[in-house]
Amino acid sequence: MKIGDYSTMHNKQKILVTSPTLPPLEDFIGCVKEIYQSKWLTNNGRFHQAFEKALCEFAGMSCCSLFCNGTIALEALLSVTGLKGEVITTPFTFAATATAIVRCGLKPVFVDIDPLTLNLDPAKAEEAITENTAAILPVHVYGNPCQTQALEKLADKYNLSLIYDAAHAFGVEQNGESILKAGSASMVSFHATKVFSSIEGGAIFTEDPELKRKLDLYKNFGISGQASVELIGTNGKMNEFQAAFGLLSLEHLQDNIEKRQILAEKYRSLLKNVQGISLMPEMPGVKHNYAYFPILVDKEKFGKSRDELYEKLKESNIYARKYFYPLITDFAPYKDSSICRSEDLPAAKKAAEKVLCLPVHTELNERDIEMICEAVYWNY
Ligand SMILES: Cc1ncc(COP(=O)(O)O)c(C=O)c1O
């Protein structure tokens, strides 16, 4: 493939940034029939129980509490932990991270990111700690592990809770262990756009059985008995159809990750020498899930801005995603508040202006990746 080849071969079919991986329809229909026969549709049914058990086995962890989605799971975790005050987090994340903090009556304190990994910078986090800090909530952005050891030390030093938004990180391992073991608990999202999905869905993973007990209460209105409510909860339950879908999908996760790895390696080989395009660093000891393929576009060197490249790709029917853009601190509810200004977060601001996630999902093949890269070159 040479630079310029793409001009002769405009792509007719839409290539979307992601597409859900579905378990075989006949398998799902089998589960639906079973649910119909049992008429047990929700409230900790057979599939819910089996899914939690299978997830624990998969992650090598003792406790998992399923939820209707990751956002409610994170709210549940923040709520039952009984935190008060400030929570240090990253502005380079999806809106839900901050939403959960605010909806639990906590104050998000946004600190800058490491410009290489795009994850929360532990040194910046330490600078932001005050007597009001209750917790650190880092995000494994794109499934790339945060500096878990440095963050653990920080949490221990200042006696803070350390809980992770691992929405992107299901299936990721660091030094042979699930990344979900980091901190006291981790939230994962099983939304349809994720590497692993239960349509909508989410979970908290922890090794603390008392935390699991409270989470299970929280998602069922706090009900602890026929005539008792132990805590203020909500309706955050996962239903049997979602649980069955997730349980079946788990059988295909490894295959899904391997397919994505082939695509990611193709992207790396084709883009690594393109001036003005930076790729995420290789992380030794990490087994990735290849959830996303972000690139950073440097206008000076590439000749086009991220936004120009995004539009050009769209003209070729290639739908990349500016993810994460804008920064949380530039969203209306945060922008005019005193919480933090994006001007004080230069690495995050730069990343949000340059980042573009290229399509990656299991319906694509290596030829599609070549075509996308040709489109990038052609615009170059
Ligand atoms: C970083 C991050 N946190 C939280 C969430 C929320 O998860 P859910 O969509 O399952 O509510 C997402 C979803 O995309 C996410 O990307």
The ligand as an ORCA input file, in Angstrom:
! r2SCAN-3c Opt
* xyz 0 1
  C     -15.253      5.671     31.637
  C     -16.707      5.314     31.746
  N     -17.281      5.347     32.952
  C     -18.582      5.030     33.114
  C     -19.358      4.631     32.053
  C     -20.812      4.325     32.270
  O     -21.160      2.991     31.982
  P     -22.637      2.641     31.527
  O     -22.827      3.122     30.126
  O     -22.678      1.132     31.609
  O     -23.584      3.270     32.463
  C     -18.803      4.582     30.769
  C     -19.625      4.184     29.622
  O     -19.270      4.295     28.490
  C     -17.432      4.938     30.614
  O     -16.866      4.942     29.409
*
